[in-house]
Amino acid sequence: MKIAVVTDSTAYLTPEEAAANHIHVVPIPFVVDGKSYREGVDITTEEFYHRLKTSSTFPSTSQPSIGEMMELYQKLSDEGYDAVISIHLTKSISGFLNNISQIAEEMKDTIKIVPFDSRITVKLMGYLAIQAAQMVEAGEDVDTIIAKLTQLRDTINEVFVVDDLRNLVRGGRLSNASAFVGSILKIKPLLSFHNEHHAIEAFEKVRSMKKAKLRCEQIFKEDLSKLDYPVRCIVFHANAPEAGQKWMEKMQADFPDIKFELSYFGPVIGTHLGQGALALAWMQDTDKKSL
């Protein structure tokens, strides 16, 4: 069986990573000042954040059209693929995956489409796509790949802090916003997807960015002590490369045996988090211990 791997642009894979692993990346559209852009295609991340500063309206995100996705899956079928593993951003922040499930049913006689909820987004999802592609290359079947992806997904943990909660509140992406709205300007809330609903939830209030990062590190250390597998760690930033780089270097010095890397929140995710957001995330390092 010939299997394709599809993900979306919020995986923030480099073009080289996508090409090397034969991963098909679907751009997610977003709107700034009434103009629609395709993430990773029509505008750079730097240009987006510049426009975010001067935007007269709150940016919004959308979804690739059903027609566009059907065209992609048809193209893959025409190229000889029998199945597609389609890995996308969590259902808790987008209805995109529900559309994929609908398309899978409509095209079941053309190609087998297997939607997979990453329960997350960003480069963490990117590593799920890379893992799927590597398993395809190794000759694994669809059921085995999905089972191992689920196992890897369950190792993901993250905590992040936004510089300003207003974007999340206005965008309706903060599930427990009412508990934090009253002090939006006074706190640096810690947030996570690591909950039973896999939705963005604020779980702790901290009074400064410095204290917020220290608390993130403490949470990481506590979780690390419970794990029986090696992890890879990612520091994310929303148009704050210097702050992200500095934090990553500190973490790498504190944990020299762990692989750290710097990644970013692109336009679609940055629309909701706003500029200055930082995150620390970790998952099993399958380069050191296979699934």
N, C-alpha and C positions, 0 to 999 in steps of 0.2 A: 504494500500500500504506500502510495506517495502522499506525504503529509506536508502541508504548508503551515507556517506560523504567522499569525497576524496580531499586531498590537496597535495602540494608538499613540499619538504624539506626546501624550503626557508621561510616557515611559522615559522620555528624554534620553534616548539612545543617540550616540553619535552616528553620523552617516556611515562611518567605518564599521562600527559595531553591528549596525543593521545589515550592511552589505556582507560582512564576513560570516554572519550567521544566517543569511538568506531570510531575514525577517521583513515582512511587509508592514510598513508603518502608515497608518491612516491619520491624516491631519485633523485635529479637532478645531472647529471654527469658533471665533469669538468676535465680539463687536465692541469697538471703541469709537465714541462720538458718531454713532450711526453708520460706521463703515465696517464691513465684515472682513476678517482676515483668517487665513488658514495657518494654524500654529506650525512653525518650522518651515513655512513655504513663502508666505507673503511679507513677513516682517521678522526682524531679529528680536531676540529677547531684550537686548539693550534698547532698541527702538521702542519696544512696547512699554518698558518702564519709563522711558522719557515721556511718552504720550500719556502714561498714567498720571504723571505729575501735573500735566496741563489739561487733562480731560475735563470737559464741562459736565459730563454725565458719568454715572457709575458704569463701568464696563460690564458686559454680560457674556456668558458662554452659551454655546449651542451644541448641536450634534451633527455628525455627517448624515447626509440624507439616506433614507432607505435605498433609494435608487442608486446612489453612489456605492453603497456597500454591496448591493446585489451585482453591480457591474464588476466589482473587484472579485467577488466569489465566482462569478461566471468566467472571468478571465483566468482564474486559477484552475477552474475545471477544464477550460479549453487547453490549458498548458499541461494537462495530464494529471493534476492532483486529484486524489480520491477523497481527501479529508482536509479540513482546516481546523486548527486549534486557535481560537480567537480570544486573546487575553486583553481585558480592558479594565479601565478605572472602575472603582467600586460602585455598586448600585446605589449606595447611600448618598452619593453626590451627583449622580448622573443617571438618566434613564436610557443611556446608550445601550447598555447590555440587554435591556428588555427588548430593544429593537432587533438586536442580533438574534435573540431567541426566536422572535417572530420570523425573521428571514430564514433561520435554520429550518423551521417547519415548512415554509413556502418552497424552499429549494432542496428539500430532502431527496427528491428524485434526481437532482443534478449533481450535488456534492454534499458530503457529510460535513456539517458545520457544528463544531463543539464550542459553545461559549464558555469562557472561564472567568469568573469574578475574582480579580486579584485581591479584593477587599482592601485595596490601597491604591496608590498611583505612583508617580515619579519613578526614579531610577530603581526603587525596590521592585516595581512592576517590570521594569526593564530587565532585571536579573531573572525574573520568572520567565520572560520571553526568551532570553538567552539560554536558560536551562532547558526549556522546551525544545529549542532549536538543536541543542547539543544531543538531546535524547533522540530526536528525529534522525540526526546524522548517525547515531549509534544503532539505528534500526529498531528502536522501541516502538510498540504499537500504541494506538491512541489511549486505550484504557490504562496502560502502564504509565504513560506520560502524565495523564490527568491525576492518577493516584500519587505520583511523585511530586507533581506540582503542588498538590494539596498539602503534602507533607512539608514541602519547602515553605509554602505560604504560611503555615502554622508557626514557623520559626521567626517570622517578621515581628519586630517591635519598634516603636518609635515614640519620640516625644518632641514636640516643637513649641516654639514660642513666637507669637506675633507682636510686632511693635505697636500695632493699633488694631483693636478688635472690630472697628466699624465696618471694614470690608466684609468680614464673615457675617456680621449681623445683617447688613443691608442685603447681602446675597442670599440670606436664608440658609447658609450651610452650617451654622453652629446649632447643634441639636438642643443644647441647654442654654441658649442665649439669655433667657430671662434671669438666670442666676448671676449673670455677670454684667449685664448692660448698665446697671446703676453706677458702676465704677470703671467704665471703659477707659477713661483717660488717666486713671490712677494706678493701674496694675499692668503687669506682664503675665497674662495667664498661660499656664502650661496646658497644652492640648494633645490629644492622641486619637488615633483610629482604633487603638487596642482595647476594644470593648465589645460587648455582645452584639451590638448593632453595626459595628464597623463604620460608625459615623464619627464626624469630628465632634469631640466633646472636650470642653474645658473641665479640668479636674482639680486644679490647684491655682491659687492666686499668689503671685510673687511680686515684690515691690520694685524690682529693678531687673534690667536685662542681665547684669552680672550675676545676681542671685538666681535668676531663672536658669542660666547656663550651668551654674553649680548644681542646681537641683536636678537638671537633666543628667549630668554626670553621675550623680548619686543614684538615680534610678537605673542608669546603665550598669553601674557596678553591682547593684543589688541583683539585677536580673542575670548578669554574667556569672555570678557565684552559683546560680541554680542550674546552669546549662551544662550538658555533657557533650557538646559539640563546639568546634571552633566557629567564630563569627567573622563576617566582614562588616565594616562600619562605614557609614556615609554621613558626612556633614552637608546639609543643604543650606542654601541662602537665597533670598529674594532680592536680587540686585544689591547685595552687600558682600562682594567677593573678598574684600580685605578682612572683614569680620569673620567670614566663613573660613578663610585660609588660616587665620590666626587661631581659631578654635580647633580646626583640624590638626594643626601642628602641635598644639598643646595636648590633644587627646593622643596623638601618635607618640609623643614623648612619654606620656603616662602609661601607655599600653603598647610597648614596642613589638610585642609578638602578634598584634592584631593588624590586619590590613585596613587602612583608612583611605578614603578618597573624598574629594570635594565634588559636589553636584549642585544643582540649582532648581529653583521653582520657576518654570517657564510661564508664558503668558496666561494659559488657561488656569493653572493653579495659582499663579500670582494675582490674578484677578480677585480671588477670594481671600488670599492671605495678606495682600498688600506688601509694600516695600519694607525691607528690613527684617522680615521673618527669618528665623533660623531653626534648624532641626537637627537632631541626632537620631540616627536609625541604625538598626543592625538586623542581621539575618544569618542563617547558617552559611558558612563559607564552603561551598561544595568543591572548590579547588583543593581544599585540605582534607575534607571528609565527604565522600560521595553519599548520595541518598540511598 
